[in-house]
Amino acid sequence: MSQTQCEPDFKVEVSHNHVDANDQLERTASRRNDLQGVRGIAIIAVLLFHFFPKTFPNGHVGVDQFFVLSGFLMSMISNRQKKFGHHEIASFYCRRVKRIAPSYLLVILLSLICSSFILPFHLQSFNLESAKLALNFVTNVAATNISRDYQNMVAKAEDLFTHTWSIAVEMQFYLIFPLIFVIYKILLGSIGMIFLAALCFTSAWYHFTLPPPEAFNLMQSRIWQFVLGISVNQLEGRRTDGKHRFESSFLHYVCLITVALVSFWIYPLDRAFTRFK
């Protein structure tokens, strides 16, 4: 992708050196063992849930873990920059597109090609419409309709793009993350944390009061998970001395074990909490 293509409408110039530096930050962040552990547990949990839903009924919370982890990583990478202005925001969006678009578009293309060989004609047309939803990152919005409800679609196994609801949530949150981060930086300190807590509480209220299809799929009912990750990263950044680093490291592994226990627990979590039908 060229530099010109990455530039937003207000013509902010983003140097390749600046983007490369931030790419290096992302690679450094991704090498943290605790974060890799959470990512690995989440991947395994989701796969086991899809293959053995009765044995691993809580594996779907791996997606929730991805949202929290995503918020943590976005905050970590943005927090390491000396400033977060127009250049940094433009760079943020360029990195997201560069990181996601190639593989995402390839998967959609290959899925459509495969569907033309393995699916009957009426399902090919249906999947073409689903591909359009996926390309516009609105699969999650469409899934609030009972006819496209996630559980129904997975049970039928007719839509090759059902799984793109989660990337749609991610992309929609990317649109508002810079605004959230800038407001937090302006407020600073305890006031900034109160802002994050209020945002988290408001989104959680939506999560627990909306009907399950909306609560499970819509970005506004998932913001609290991203913001939780942001908040944890900001609190972690305040603990810099040796004792606190040890405590943080210990806490990381306690959290890792807790995440694993919840993900692989053989008894279903209360659906009133997970909002998963």
C-alpha positions as CSV (number, residue, x, y, z in Angstrom):
1,M,0.0,0.0,0.0
2,S,1.4,3.4,-1.0
3,Q,1.9,6.3,1.3
4,T,-0.7,8.3,-0.7
5,Q,-3.3,5.6,-0.2
6,C,-2.8,5.7,3.5
7,E,-3.3,9.4,3.9
8,P,-6.7,10.6,5.2
9,D,-8.7,13.4,3.6
10,F,-7.1,16.1,5.7
11,K,-3.8,15.4,3.9
12,V,-1.7,14.6,6.9
13,E,1.7,13.2,5.7
14,V,2.9,10.1,7.4
15,S,6.5,9.2,6.8
16,H,7.5,5.6,6.1
17,N,10.0,5.8,9.0
18,H,7.2,6.8,11.4
19,V,5.0,3.8,10.3
20,D,8.0,1.4,10.4
21,A,8.8,2.5,13.9
22,N,5.2,1.8,15.0
23,D,5.3,-1.6,13.2
24,Q,8.4,-2.4,15.3
25,L,6.4,-1.5,18.4
26,E,3.6,-3.9,17.4
27,R,6.1,-6.7,16.8
28,T,7.8,-6.0,20.2
29,A,4.4,-6.1,22.0
30,S,3.4,-9.3,20.3
31,R,6.4,-11.1,21.7
32,R,5.4,-10.7,25.4
33,N,4.9,-14.2,26.8
34,D,1.9,-13.4,28.9
35,L,0.1,-11.8,25.9
36,Q,1.0,-14.7,23.7
37,G,-0.3,-17.0,26.3
38,V,-3.7,-15.3,26.4
39,R,-3.8,-15.3,22.6
40,G,-3.0,-19.0,22.5
41,I,-5.6,-19.9,25.1
42,A,-8.3,-17.8,23.2
43,I,-7.5,-19.5,19.9
44,I,-7.6,-23.0,21.4
45,A,-10.8,-22.3,23.3
46,V,-12.7,-21.0,20.3
47,L,-11.6,-24.0,18.1
48,L,-12.6,-26.5,20.8
49,F,-15.9,-24.8,21.2
50,H,-16.7,-25.1,17.6
51,F,-15.6,-28.7,17.3
52,F,-16.8,-29.9,20.7
53,P,-19.5,-27.4,21.9
54,K,-20.9,-29.8,24.6
55,T,-17.5,-30.6,26.1
56,F,-16.2,-27.0,26.0
57,P,-19.4,-24.9,26.3
58,N,-17.4,-21.8,27.4
59,G,-14.9,-21.7,24.6
60,H,-16.7,-18.8,22.9
61,V,-15.3,-16.5,25.6
62,G,-12.1,-16.7,23.7
63,V,-13.5,-14.0,21.5
64,D,-14.1,-11.8,24.5
65,Q,-10.5,-12.4,25.5
66,F,-9.4,-11.2,22.0
67,F,-11.3,-7.9,22.4
68,V,-9.7,-7.3,25.8
69,L,-6.3,-8.2,24.5
70,S,-6.8,-5.9,21.4
71,G,-7.6,-3.0,23.7
72,F,-4.5,-3.7,25.8
73,L,-2.3,-3.8,22.7
74,M,-3.7,-0.7,21.1
75,S,-3.1,1.2,24.4
76,M,0.4,-0.2,24.8
77,I,1.5,0.7,21.3
78,S,-0.1,4.2,21.4
79,N,1.2,4.9,24.9
80,R,4.8,4.3,23.9
81,Q,4.6,7.2,21.4
82,K,5.8,10.6,22.5
83,K,2.6,12.2,21.2
84,F,-0.7,11.1,19.7
85,G,-1.7,13.8,17.1
86,H,-2.7,13.8,13.5
87,H,0.4,11.9,12.3
88,E,0.0,9.2,14.9
89,I,-3.7,8.7,14.2
90,A,-3.1,8.5,10.5
91,S,-0.3,6.0,11.2
92,F,-2.6,4.0,13.4
93,Y,-5.2,3.5,10.7
94,C,-2.5,2.7,8.1
95,R,-1.1,0.0,10.3
96,R,-4.5,-1.5,10.9
97,V,-5.3,-1.6,7.1
98,K,-1.8,-3.0,6.3
99,R,-2.1,-5.7,9.0
100,I,-5.7,-6.8,8.4
101,A,-6.7,-6.1,4.8
102,P,-4.4,-8.5,2.7
103,S,-5.3,-11.7,4.6
104,Y,-8.9,-10.7,5.2
105,L,-9.5,-10.0,1.5
106,L,-7.7,-13.2,0.5
107,V,-10.0,-15.3,2.8
108,I,-13.1,-13.7,1.4
109,L,-12.0,-14.3,-2.2
110,L,-11.0,-17.9,-1.6
111,S,-14.2,-18.5,0.3
112,L,-16.3,-17.2,-2.6
113,I,-14.3,-19.4,-5.0
114,C,-14.8,-22.5,-2.9
115,S,-18.5,-21.8,-2.4
116,S,-19.0,-21.9,-6.2
117,F,-17.8,-25.5,-6.1
118,I,-19.3,-26.9,-2.9
119,L,-22.5,-25.0,-2.4
120,P,-25.8,-25.1,-4.3
121,F,-26.7,-22.1,-6.3
122,H,-29.1,-20.5,-3.9
123,L,-26.5,-20.6,-1.1
124,Q,-23.9,-19.2,-3.5
125,S,-26.1,-16.1,-3.9
126,F,-26.6,-16.0,-0.1
127,N,-22.9,-16.1,0.5
128,L,-22.2,-13.4,-2.1
129,E,-24.5,-11.1,0.0
130,S,-22.7,-12.2,3.1
131,A,-19.4,-11.4,1.5
132,K,-20.6,-7.9,0.8
133,L,-21.5,-7.5,4.5
134,A,-18.1,-8.8,5.4
135,L,-16.3,-6.3,3.1
136,N,-18.2,-3.5,4.7
137,F,-17.5,-4.8,8.2
138,V,-21.2,-4.9,9.1
139,T,-21.7,-8.7,9.6
140,N,-22.3,-8.1,13.3
141,V,-25.1,-5.6,12.6
142,A,-26.8,-8.0,10.2
143,A,-26.4,-10.8,12.8
144,T,-28.8,-8.9,15.1
145,N,-31.6,-10.1,12.7
146,I,-32.9,-13.4,13.9
147,S,-32.6,-14.9,10.4
148,R,-28.8,-14.3,10.7
149,D,-28.4,-15.0,14.4
150,Y,-24.9,-16.4,15.1
151,Q,-26.1,-19.6,16.6
152,N,-28.6,-20.3,13.8
153,M,-26.0,-19.6,11.2
154,V,-23.4,-21.8,12.8
155,A,-25.9,-24.7,13.3
156,K,-26.9,-24.5,9.6
157,A,-23.2,-24.2,8.4
158,E,-24.4,-22.5,5.2
159,D,-22.8,-19.1,5.5
160,L,-19.0,-19.1,5.1
161,F,-18.8,-15.5,6.5
162,T,-20.6,-15.9,9.8
163,H,-17.3,-15.7,11.7
164,T,-16.5,-12.2,10.3
165,W,-18.8,-10.7,12.9
166,S,-15.9,-10.4,15.4
167,I,-13.6,-8.6,12.9
168,A,-16.4,-6.2,12.2
169,V,-16.6,-5.4,15.9
170,E,-12.9,-4.8,15.9
171,M,-12.9,-2.5,12.9
172,Q,-15.8,-0.5,14.2
173,F,-13.9,0.0,17.5
174,Y,-10.8,1.1,15.6
175,L,-12.8,4.0,14.3
176,I,-13.4,5.4,17.8
177,F,-10.2,4.3,19.6
178,P,-8.1,7.4,18.7
179,L,-10.9,9.6,20.1
180,I,-11.1,7.6,23.3
181,F,-7.3,7.6,23.7
182,V,-7.0,11.4,23.0
183,I,-9.7,12.2,25.6
184,Y,-7.9,10.0,28.1
185,K,-4.6,11.7,27.5
186,I,-6.2,15.2,27.8
187,L,-7.8,14.3,31.1
188,L,-4.7,12.5,32.5
189,G,-4.3,10.7,35.8
190,S,-7.3,9.7,38.0
191,I,-9.7,11.8,35.9
192,G,-8.7,9.9,32.8
193,M,-9.3,6.6,34.6
194,I,-12.7,7.8,35.7
195,F,-13.5,8.6,32.1
196,L,-12.5,5.0,31.1
197,A,-14.5,3.6,34.0
198,A,-17.6,5.6,33.0
199,L,-17.3,4.4,29.3
200,C,-16.8,0.8,30.5
201,F,-19.9,1.0,32.8
202,T,-22.1,2.5,30.1
203,S,-21.1,-0.1,27.5
204,A,-21.5,-2.9,30.1
205,W,-25.0,-1.6,30.8
206,Y,-25.9,-2.0,27.2
207,H,-24.3,-5.5,27.2
208,F,-26.5,-6.7,30.1
209,T,-29.8,-4.9,29.1
210,L,-30.1,-5.4,25.4
211,P,-31.6,-8.5,23.9
212,P,-29.0,-11.3,23.4
213,P,-28.6,-10.8,19.6
214,E,-27.8,-7.1,20.0
215,A,-25.8,-7.6,23.2
216,F,-23.6,-10.3,21.6
217,N,-23.0,-8.7,18.3
218,L,-23.1,-4.9,18.5
219,M,-19.9,-2.9,19.0
220,Q,-21.4,-0.5,21.5
221,S,-22.1,-3.5,23.9
222,R,-18.5,-4.7,23.4
223,I,-16.7,-1.4,24.0
224,W,-16.4,-2.3,27.7
225,Q,-14.1,-5.2,26.9
226,F,-11.7,-3.1,24.7
227,V,-11.7,-0.4,27.4
228,L,-11.0,-2.9,30.1
229,G,-7.9,-3.9,28.2
230,I,-6.9,-0.2,27.8
231,S,-7.4,0.4,31.5
232,V,-5.3,-2.6,32.5
233,N,-2.5,-1.3,30.3
234,Q,-2.7,2.2,31.7
235,L,-2.6,0.9,35.3
236,E,0.3,-1.4,34.5
237,G,2.2,1.5,33.1
238,R,2.1,3.2,36.5
239,R,3.9,0.3,38.3
240,T,7.5,0.8,37.4
241,D,9.7,-0.1,40.4
242,G,11.1,-3.6,40.9
243,K,8.6,-4.7,43.6
244,H,5.7,-3.6,41.5
245,R,7.2,-5.3,38.4
246,F,7.3,-8.5,40.3
247,E,3.8,-8.1,41.5
248,S,2.6,-7.3,38.0
249,S,4.4,-10.4,36.6
250,F,2.8,-12.6,39.2
251,L,-0.6,-11.1,38.6
252,H,-0.2,-11.7,34.8
253,Y,0.2,-15.4,35.4
254,V,-2.7,-15.6,37.9
255,C,-4.9,-13.9,35.3
256,L,-3.6,-16.4,32.6
257,I,-4.5,-19.4,34.8
258,T,-7.9,-17.8,35.5
259,V,-8.6,-17.2,31.8
260,A,-7.7,-20.9,31.0
261,L,-9.9,-22.2,33.7
262,V,-12.9,-20.2,32.5
263,S,-12.3,-21.0,28.9
264,F,-12.0,-24.8,29.4
265,W,-14.5,-25.1,32.3
266,I,-16.9,-28.0,31.5
267,Y,-20.0,-26.4,33.0
268,P,-21.6,-23.6,30.9
269,L,-21.4,-20.1,32.3
270,D,-24.6,-18.2,33.0
271,R,-25.9,-17.0,29.7
272,A,-27.3,-13.9,31.4
273,F,-23.6,-12.9,31.8
274,T,-22.1,-14.0,28.5
275,R,-25.2,-13.0,26.5
276,F,-24.6,-16.0,24.3
277,K,-27.7,-18.0,23.6
